[in-house]
Amino acid sequence: MEAFNLQTRKLNVIEYLAVMQDEKVFEKIEKIITESKRTIQPAIKRLTKRELITRTEKSENDIRNNKVITQSQLEKESLLW
């Protein structure tokens, strides 16, 4: 129920922004969004092309060497975390 309310609120904000004409209010909203992104962005580490290739090669090597588990095995294991 709470997710539905959040979704409804988001849509209401979008509708409000679509018809808003006050440039100053819009700039304040943009500033809040920009500042919010700065606090979230550092937590996201983007992989370099080399890191992505290295991870892919390791994964392919693990598959060739049968170092894999099934989804159900993973789910059982994750219950112990």
N, C-alpha and C positions, 0 to 999 in steps of 0.2 A: 504494500500500500504506500509506503514511504517513497519508494522509487517512482511510483506513478505520480505522486505529488511533485517530486523533483522534476520529472519530465514535463509536467504541466507548467511548472514555474519557468522552466527554461523556454518553453514555447511562448509563454506570456511575455518574457523579456524580449524574445526575438520580435514578436509582434509590436511591442512598444518601440524598439529600436528602429524598426522598419518605417515608422511614421514620425519619429522624433525629428524636430527641426532645430532644436537648441544646440548650437555648436559647442558651447561651453560645457554643457552636461555631457555631450558625447565625448569630448576631450577628457573629462574626468573619468568616464567609464573606460576609455582606452588606456589611461594611465594605470588604473586599478588592474586591468587585464595584463598589461605589460609587467607590472611589479609582481603580479601573481605568477606569471610565467618564469620570472627570474628565480623565484624560490623553488619552483618545481624542476626547472631545467637541469640544475647541477646534479640532481639525483639520477638523471638519465645519462648513461655513458654510451656514447655512440661508438660503434666499432669502426676501425679503419678497414679499408679494403683488404689489407694484409691480414689483419686479425680475423676477418670473416673467412678468408680463404684458408687460413690455418685451422680454424675450427671445423670447417667443412672437410678438410683433408683428414683431420683426426677422427671425425665422425665416420667417414668412409672407411678408414682403416679399422676402426672398432667393429664396423659391420662385417668387413672381410674376415676379421679374427673372431667373429661370433661373440663379441663382448657387448651383447645387447640383452635386454629383458623385455617381456611382454608388458602391455598396458596394465593387465590385471596384476602382474607381479609388482609393477611400480606402485599401483594403488595400495596394495597390501603393505609394501615397504613404507609408503608415505604415512600410513597410520601410526607408525612407530616414531615419527619425527616429533 
